[in-house]
Structures are given as structure tokens and as C-alpha cells.
Amino acid sequence: MSQFILYKENTRGHANHGWLDAHHSFSFGNYYNPERMHFGVLRVLNDDLIDGGMGFGAHPHDNMEIITIPLAGTIAHKDSMGNTAEIKAGEIQVMSAGTGVSHSEFNALPDVQLNLLQIWLFPNKKNVTPRYDQKALDVAARHNNFKQILSPNSEDDNVWIHQDAWFSLGKFDEGFETEYKIKKEGNGVYAFVISGEVTINGQVLSKRDAIGIWDTESINFIANSADAEVLLMDVPMELN
């Protein structure tokens, strides 16, 4: 029988640093909640608003898969692998930190607020060679469809990571119904509502609400509003 846990928008950790207004779905920085440490291998989901020209100076990571999805604005990225890039809304960025990497990320625009999702997953392989990738997403392909944007497979038409995880983004018309089949036995799905209102397995969710579901083969989805946009994260429930 399927199990689930609700994560309402107003129960997230919150830190407002002036230039950075951050909401944490799981324990992060000064926000600590022993009930919100991770969902399977999903360790971090931060929803950040960053003022123009501001950002994070160079800082290190290791043995983590780091996915960044700008929802509005443009990220300026530099890292110790020699990459210098801009990642715009409609694109996705991944880094496998592996043996160790440092990077900086700033709002590339001086007068436009940047909104990004940064997501960390525990990897299924430790001490890999660090790697970087980014890709433009097919926004039209996610209309009334959960379009896959990340997988474990380098041959797929999306970014890939060192983990048996699949991410999908969809934007839906009001009243649209569908079923999402979980990709691998032992995985669960963490569904994060970017905008609008949806019903997932009978639970009504609004903007920035989330639900984690496991011990099931599929989930049922209904869009309750015309602007419903959802990120699905299909992840192993057992830590490697």
C-alpha cells in the first residue's frame, strides 16, 4: 500500500538575508528539522530569490549531485573545472561534485531578481571525476506532459547524473488528468508544485506545496488550475 508525506509551503525553512530570500524543503544551513532531513536520496531542495548582481562566492562540494533549475532570470556560473557559463530560465544545469569541486553562482543581471531551484542528491558512486553539463529544455514538450529532463542515462536527450533518478517537468491545462509511472522499483516520487493547484493521489496541493509518495508503482495527477506547473523527482528511497 502506498505511503505519503505532505510538505506544505508554509512549513519550509525560511531565511531572509536581504539579498537572498531562501526557502528550504529540507534541513539546510541554520534551518534544522530532524523530520526534514531528506526524502530518499533527495537531500536538498532550495527555492532561492537572489537580488540583481548578488550571489554565492566560490565554495566547495564533494560527493553530491547538484542540479540547478532557474525559474526566472539568469545564473552566472564559474567553477574549478574551468567552466564559465550563464544558465537562463528554460535551462537546467548539473554538476557531479565527486572528488571535489568549487564554484560560484551569481545573479547575472543587475536589475532582475533571480529565482532558482537548487537540488542536491546523494550519488550512487563516490569519488567520481567532477563533471559539468547544462542543457536548454524543450518548454513546449511539457504542455500537458511530464517531460523528462534528467536521468541516469548519458544517451538520453537530457542531462544525466550518478544516481537512479529521473526528473520530469510538466505544465498543464485546467482539468487535465494523467498517471505517472515510477521508473524503478524501490523509487519514490517527490512532487513539487511550482505554480497553480493540483491533486495528486487525492491530496490537493497549491503553489510550492509538495508531496512525497513511495511503496507504489504510479501516481495519479489532476491539474485544478490553468497555470499548474509541477516538478517530479523520481528517486531511490534507500540511501546507497
NULUMLUM-151558 format. One record per residue (C-alpha): x, y, z. Coordinates in steps of 0.5 Angstrom, whole numbers, padded with zeros to 4 digits, always signed. Each point is the difference from the previous one (the first is absolute). Example, Ala and Ser with C-alpha at 12.3 -4.5 7.8 and 13.67 -1.06 7.14 Angstrom:
residues 2
+0025-0009+0016
+0002+0007-0002
END
This chain:
residues 240
+0000+0000+0000
+0003+0007-0002
+0002+0005+0005
+0001+0007+0000
+0002+0006+0004
-0002+0007-0001
+0004+0006-0001
-0004+0007+0001
+0003+0006-0003
+0000+0004+0007
+0004-0006+0003
+0006+0001-0003
+0006+0003+0003
+0001+0007-0002
+0006+0005+0001
+0000+0007-0003
+0007+0003-0001
-0002+0006-0003
+0003-0001-0007
-0002-0007+0001
-0007-0003+0002
+0000-0007+0000
-0005-0006+0002
+0003-0007+0002
-0004-0006-0001
+0005-0004+0004
+0005+0002+0005
+0005+0005-0002
+0005+0005+0003
-0003+0003+0006
-0007-0004-0001
+0000-0007+0003
-0006-0004+0001
+0001-0008+0001
-0006-0001-0003
+0002+0003-0006
+0007-0003-0002
-0001-0003-0007
-0005-0004-0004
+0004-0006-0002
+0006+0003-0004
-0003+0007-0001
+0004+0004+0006
-0001+0007-0002
-0006+0004-0004
+0001+0007+0001
-0004+0006-0003
+0004+0006+0000
-0001+0007-0002
+0006+0004-0002
+0001+0007-0001
+0003+0003-0006
+0007-0001+0000
+0001-0003+0006
+0001-0008+0002
+0005-0005+0003
+0007+0001-0001
+0005-0006-0001
-0002-0006+0005
+0002-0008-0001
-0004-0006+0000
+0001-0007-0001
-0004-0007-0001
-0006+0003-0002
-0004+0001-0006
-0002+0007-0001
-0006+0002-0004
-0002+0008-0001
-0006+0002-0004
-0001+0008-0001
-0008+0001+0000
+0001+0008-0001
+0007+0003-0002
+0007-0002-0002
+0005-0003+0004
+0008+0002-0001
+0004-0006+0002
+0007-0002+0001
+0004-0006+0002
+0007-0003+0002
-0001-0004-0006
+0001+0006-0005
-0008+0001-0002
-0003+0007+0000
-0007+0000-0002
-0007+0003+0000
-0006-0004+0002
-0006+0003-0002
-0008-0002+0001
-0001-0005-0004
+0006-0004+0001
+0003-0005+0005
+0007-0001+0003
+0003-0006+0003
+0007-0001+0004
+0002-0006+0003
+0005+0002+0005
+0003-0007+0001
+0007+0001+0003
-0001+0008+0001
-0001+0006-0004
-0001+0007+0002
-0005+0005-0004
-0003+0007+0001
-0007+0002-0002
-0003+0007-0001
-0006+0003-0003
+0003+0002-0007
-0005+0006-0001
+0001+0007+0005
-0008+0002+0000
-0004-0007-0001
-0001-0005+0006
+0003-0007-0001
-0005-0006+0002
+0003-0007+0000
-0001-0006+0003
+0007-0004+0002
-0001-0007+0002
+0005-0005+0003
+0000-0008-0001
+0005-0005+0003
+0003-0003-0005
+0001-0008-0001
+0007+0001-0002
+0005+0003+0005
+0006+0004-0002
-0001+0000-0008
+0003+0005-0004
-0003+0007+0000
-0005+0002-0006
-0004+0006-0002
-0006+0000-0005
-0005+0005-0002
-0006-0001-0005
-0006+0004-0003
-0006-0003+0002
-0006-0001-0005
-0005+0004+0003
-0006-0002-0005
+0001-0007+0001
-0002+0001+0007
-0007+0002-0001
-0005-0005+0003
+0006-0005+0000
+0005-0002+0006
+0006+0002-0005
+0007-0004+0003
+0005+0005+0001
+0005-0004+0004
+0002-0008+0000
+0006-0005+0002
+0001-0001-0008
+0005+0004-0003
-0003-0002-0007
-0007+0003+0002
-0002+0007-0003
+0001+0003+0007
+0005+0002+0005
+0003-0006+0004
+0002-0002+0007
+0004-0005+0004
-0007-0003+0003
-0006-0004-0002
-0004+0007+0000
-0005+0003-0005
-0003+0007+0000
-0005+0002-0004
-0004+0007-0001
-0007+0001-0002
-0005+0006-0002
-0007-0002+0000
-0007+0003-0002
-0005+0000+0005
-0004-0007+0001
+0006-0004-0004
+0001-0007+0003
+0006-0005+0000
+0003-0005+0003
+0008+0000+0001
+0003-0007+0001
+0006+0000+0004
+0006-0002-0004
+0004-0005+0005
-0002-0005+0006
+0002+0003+0006
-0001+0007-0002
-0005+0005+0003
-0002+0007-0003
+0000+0007+0003
-0004+0004-0004
+0001+0008+0001
-0005+0005-0002
+0003+0006-0004
-0007+0003-0001
-0007-0001+0000
-0004-0005+0003
+0000-0008-0001
-0003-0006+0003
+0005-0006+0001
-0003-0006+0003
-0006+0003+0002
+0004+0006+0004
-0001+0007-0002
+0007+0004-0001
+0001+0007-0001
+0006+0004-0002
+0006-0002+0003
-0003-0006+0004
+0003-0007-0001
-0002-0007+0001
+0005-0006+0000
-0003-0007-0002
+0003-0007+0001
-0002-0007+0000
-0004+0001-0006
+0001-0001-0008
-0003+0006-0002
-0004+0007+0002
-0006+0003-0002
+0000+0007-0002
-0005+0005-0002
+0001+0008-0001
-0005+0004+0003
+0002+0007-0003
+0002+0002-0007
+0007+0002+0003
+0002-0006+0003
+0008-0002+0000
+0003-0006+0003
+0007-0003+0001
+0000-0007+0001
+0006-0003+0003
+0000-0008+0000
+0006-0002+0005
+0002-0006+0003
-0003-0001+0007
+0006-0003+0003
+0007+0003+0001
+0006-0003-0003
END
